Amino acid sequence: MSLPKGSDFLPPWPLRSGHIQTMLSSSGVRRRLLPKRAQQVQVGAREVLVDVGQGDRLSGRYTAQTTGRESRGLAILFHGWEGSVDSTYVLQTGSRLLEDGWDVFRLNFRDHGDSHGLNEALFHSCRIDEVVAALGEIARMFPAKTIGVAGFSLGGNFALRAAMLAPAQGVPLDYVLAVCPIVDPAEGLFSLEKEAPWIYHAYFMQKWRRSLRLKQEAFPQQTYFELNELKQNMRELTASLVLRHTDFGSLEAYLDGYSIAGDRLMNMHVPATILTSSDDPVIPIGAFHALRLPPNIELDIASYGGHCGFIRDFGMTSFTDDYIAARFDAIAR
């Protein structure tokens, strides 16, 4: 059976704009138009706190499949920056995999969703060790014959980095799929500042500032930021938090710390797929063309889809649901 390819995705004309795809992907309009089956993964979901060491925990939701057949395996889903386990694209993908007989675990990164009060230290994108630890603990709590991870945007970047580190730490991963992952964070930040329409920068900054305020409310004894710093742009605020809360010493060193650009994935041995689109207005496509990848990593570049959109019709369903399910099922077989 042939697997779907990015080249198969051809939405109707009004949805061929990368900007429309991107803006619809997380919109409230899309959430209201989606059929109820696209949120089925929330039914019977069990809240789980995952111990990641040193007293820290990450939160998640586990849903066991109810097809009456043996489970195909465990699908673990990573949201994007300032998303959560309840982001539309996570619910839709999780519900599709649940239909196919997968148990589904949706993981919140630190300080995402409703988890700001769980850990005192602030989230940053180089906290890969705790994500790998979470994968190991999830695999221990919910043992499965097959474990696959799918991540979106920053979650895709985390998924690929975790797959690099997991085997050496005894974490059983069979497959990873990254949708529109951040490849070169420095280039992506420049693109958001200088090349992408202002609305994307404003959107992410609004969500980030809200998240930082929630963190401050959860730990009022801490000083995570100065009030005037919240007025800064993305580059300036990132630099301020990096210097105050990490040991990187500079914004450049921090951004390089979670880059997967160039040949950084060459030593990855877990089978993987990277799906992205040429018209993504958030993450420059040039970084994908410049990747050097081993044979076990498939790079699939679609012409359309925007940033984590891939919305196939006006019913707001996504091509990525079938795409991810098909590849997960192939691994399970």
C-alpha positions in Angstrom: 0.0 0.0 0.0 1.4 3.4 -1.0 1.7 6.1 1.6 0.2 9.6 1.1 2.7 12.2 0.0 2.8 16.0 0.4 2.3 16.3 -3.3 -1.1 14.7 -2.9 -2.4 17.7 -1.0 -4.2 20.0 -3.4 -6.8 22.1 -1.6 -9.5 24.1 -3.4 -8.4 27.5 -4.8 -9.4 29.8 -1.8 -7.4 27.5 0.5 -4.2 27.5 -1.5 -2.9 30.6 0.3 -0.3 29.8 2.9 -1.5 32.7 5.0 -5.1 31.4 5.0 -4.0 27.9 5.8 -1.8 29.2 8.7 -4.4 31.5 10.1 -7.2 28.9 10.0 -5.0 26.1 11.5 -5.5 27.4 15.1 -8.6 29.6 14.7 -11.7 29.4 16.7 -13.7 29.3 13.5 -12.0 26.0 12.5 -12.6 24.6 16.0 -16.4 25.3 15.8 -16.7 23.9 12.3 -14.9 20.6 13.0 -17.1 17.5 13.4 -17.4 16.1 16.9 -15.4 13.1 16.0 -12.4 15.4 15.6 -12.5 16.0 19.4 -13.2 12.4 20.4 -9.8 12.0 22.0 -11.0 14.2 24.9 -13.7 11.7 25.8 -12.5 9.6 28.8 -9.1 11.2 28.7 -7.2 10.7 31.9 -5.0 13.5 33.3 -1.5 12.3 34.0 1.5 14.0 35.8 4.8 12.8 34.4 7.8 12.8 36.7 10.8 14.2 34.8 13.3 14.2 37.7 14.6 16.8 40.2 11.1 17.2 41.5 9.7 18.5 38.2 6.6 17.2 36.4 5.0 17.7 33.0 1.2 17.3 32.5 -0.5 15.3 29.9 -3.7 13.5 28.9 -3.9 9.7 28.1 -6.8 8.2 26.2 -7.0 4.4 25.6 -8.6 3.2 22.4 -11.9 1.5 22.5 -12.2 -0.3 19.2 -12.4 -3.7 20.9 -9.3 -4.8 19.1 -5.8 -5.1 20.4 -4.1 -1.6 20.6 -1.8 -0.8 17.6 0.5 1.0 20.0 1.0 4.3 21.8 0.9 7.6 19.9 2.5 10.5 21.7 1.7 14.0 20.5 3.6 17.2 20.9 2.0 20.6 20.4 3.7 23.8 19.1 4.9 26.8 21.0 2.2 28.3 23.2 -0.1 25.5 22.1 -1.3 22.8 24.4 -2.8 19.3 24.6 -6.1 20.9 23.6 -4.9 22.7 20.5 -7.2 22.0 17.6 -4.5 20.2 15.5 -3.5 18.0 18.5 -7.2 17.0 19.2 -7.9 16.3 15.5 -4.7 14.1 15.0 -5.3 12.3 18.3 -8.9 11.6 17.5 -7.9 10.2 14.1 -5.3 7.9 15.6 -7.7 6.8 18.3 -10.1 5.7 15.6 -7.4 3.6 14.1 -6.9 1.8 17.4 -4.0 3.7 18.9 -3.8 4.7 22.5 -3.0 8.4 22.6 -0.9 10.5 25.0 -0.9 14.3 24.6 2.0 16.0 26.4 2.1 19.6 27.6 5.5 21.1 27.6 6.5 23.0 30.7 4.4 26.2 31.2 1.9 25.2 28.4 -1.8 24.6 28.7 -2.8 24.7 32.4 0.6 23.7 33.7 2.2 27.0 34.7 2.0 26.2 38.4 3.7 22.8 38.3 7.3 23.8 38.2 9.1 26.9 39.4 11.7 27.2 36.7 10.6 28.8 33.4 10.1 27.0 30.1 12.7 27.4 27.3 13.2 25.5 24.1 16.5 23.9 25.1 14.8 21.8 27.9 15.1 18.7 25.8 16.3 16.4 28.6 13.0 16.7 30.5 11.1 15.8 27.3 13.2 12.7 26.8 12.7 11.8 30.4 9.0 12.3 29.9 9.0 9.9 27.0 10.7 7.3 29.0 8.3 7.7 31.9 5.3 7.6 29.5 6.6 4.4 27.9 7.0 2.9 31.4 3.5 3.8 32.5 1.8 2.8 29.3 3.9 0.0 27.8 3.1 -0.7 24.1 4.5 -2.8 21.3 4.9 0.2 19.1 5.6 3.9 20.1 5.3 6.7 17.7 5.7 10.5 18.3 4.2 13.2 16.2 5.0 16.9 16.8 4.0 20.2 15.3 6.2 23.3 14.8 8.3 23.6 17.9 6.9 20.2 19.0 8.3 18.8 15.7 11.7 20.2 16.6 11.4 18.6 20.1 10.3 15.3 18.6 13.3 15.1 16.3 15.8 16.1 19.0 14.2 13.6 21.4 14.6 10.9 18.8 18.3 11.7 18.6 18.8 11.2 22.3 16.2 8.6 23.2 18.0 5.3 22.1 21.1 6.1 24.2 18.8 6.6 27.3 16.9 3.4 26.7 13.7 5.1 25.6 11.9 2.9 23.1 10.8 4.9 20.1 9.8 3.3 16.8 9.0 6.3 14.7 8.8 10.1 14.7 6.9 12.5 12.5 7.5 16.2 12.5 5.0 18.6 10.9 6.6 22.0 9.9 9.3 21.7 12.6 11.5 24.7 13.5 14.8 23.9 11.8 17.0 27.0 12.3 15.6 29.1 15.2 17.9 32.1 14.4 16.6 32.2 10.8 13.0 31.6 12.0 13.2 34.5 14.4 14.6 36.8 11.7 11.8 35.7 9.4 9.1 36.5 11.9 10.7 39.9 12.5 11.5 41.0 9.0 9.8 38.9 6.4 6.5 37.5 7.7 3.5 39.7 8.0 3.3 41.6 11.3 0.2 39.7 12.4 2.2 36.5 13.1 4.7 38.3 15.4 1.7 40.0 17.1 -0.1 36.7 17.5 2.8 34.8 19.1 3.7 37.8 21.3 0.2 38.1 22.7 0.1 34.4 23.6 3.6 34.5 25.1 3.0 37.6 27.2 -0.2 36.0 28.6 1.7 32.8 29.4 4.5 34.8 31.2 1.9 36.6 33.3 0.3 33.3 34.3 3.7 32.0 35.3 4.3 35.1 37.5 0.9 34.7 39.1 1.7 31.1 39.9 4.9 32.0 41.6 4.6 35.5 42.9 7.7 35.2 45.0 9.8 34.9 41.8 10.8 37.7 39.4 10.6 36.2 36.0 10.6 39.5 34.1 10.4 43.2 34.6 7.2 44.8 33.5 8.9 47.0 31.0 10.4 43.9 29.4 6.9 42.7 28.3 6.8 45.7 26.0 9.9 44.4 24.1 9.7 42.6 20.7 10.3 38.9 20.4 14.1 39.1 20.0 14.6 41.5 22.9 12.3 39.6 25.3 13.9 36.3 24.4 17.3 37.8 25.0 16.3 39.2 28.4 14.9 35.9 29.6 17.8 33.9 28.2 20.3 36.0 30.1 18.3 35.9 33.3 17.1 32.3 33.4 19.7 30.2 31.5 23.5 29.7 31.3 23.7 30.3 27.6 25.2 33.7 27.9 23.8 35.1 24.6 20.7 34.9 22.5 22.8 33.4 19.6 24.1 30.5 21.8 20.5 29.8 23.0 19.0 29.7 19.5 21.9 27.5 18.3 21.1 25.2 21.3 17.9 23.9 19.7 18.8 24.1 16.1 18.5 21.0 13.9 19.9 22.7 10.8 22.5 21.4 8.4 23.8 18.0 9.3 22.7 17.9 12.9 20.2 15.0 12.3 22.8 12.8 10.6 23.4 10.7 13.6 19.7 10.0 14.2 18.8 6.3 13.9 15.0 6.3 14.6 12.9 6.2 11.4 11.3 9.6 10.9 9.4 11.8 8.5 9.5 15.6 8.2 6.5 17.1 6.4 6.5 20.8 5.6 5.1 23.1 2.9 6.8 25.5 0.5 4.3 28.2 1.4 4.9 28.2 5.2 5.0 31.9 6.1 6.5 31.2 9.5 9.4 28.9 8.9 11.6 29.6 5.8 11.7 26.7 3.4 15.4 27.2 2.6 16.4 25.6 5.9 14.7 22.4 4.8 16.4 22.3 1.4 19.8 22.8 3.2 19.2 19.8 5.5 21.6 16.8 5.3 19.7 13.7 6.4 20.4 10.0 6.8 18.4 7.4 4.7 16.0 6.7 7.6 14.6 10.3 7.6 12.1 11.1 4.9 11.8 14.8 3.9 8.4 15.6 2.3 7.8 19.1 1.0 4.3 19.9 -0.1 3.5 22.9 -2.3 0.6 24.0 -0.1 -0.3 23.8 3.6 1.0 27.0 5.3 2.3 26.5 8.8 0.7 23.3 10.3 -2.5 23.9 8.3 -2.9 21.4 5.5 -6.7 22.1 5.7 -8.2 20.2 2.8 -11.7 21.6 2.5 -14.3 23.9 4.1 -15.1 21.2 6.7 -11.8 22.3 8.2 -10.4 18.7 8.3 -6.7 18.3 7.8 -4.7 16.3 5.3 -2.1 15.6 8.1 -4.6 13.4 10.0 -4.6 10.7 7.3 -1.0 11.3 6.5 0.1 10.7 10.1 -2.3 7.8 10.6 -1.0 6.0 7.5 2.6 6.3 8.5 1.9 5.2 12.1 -0.1 2.3 10.9 2.7 1.2 8.5 5.2 1.2 11.4 2.7 -0.8 13.5 2.5 -3.4 10.8 
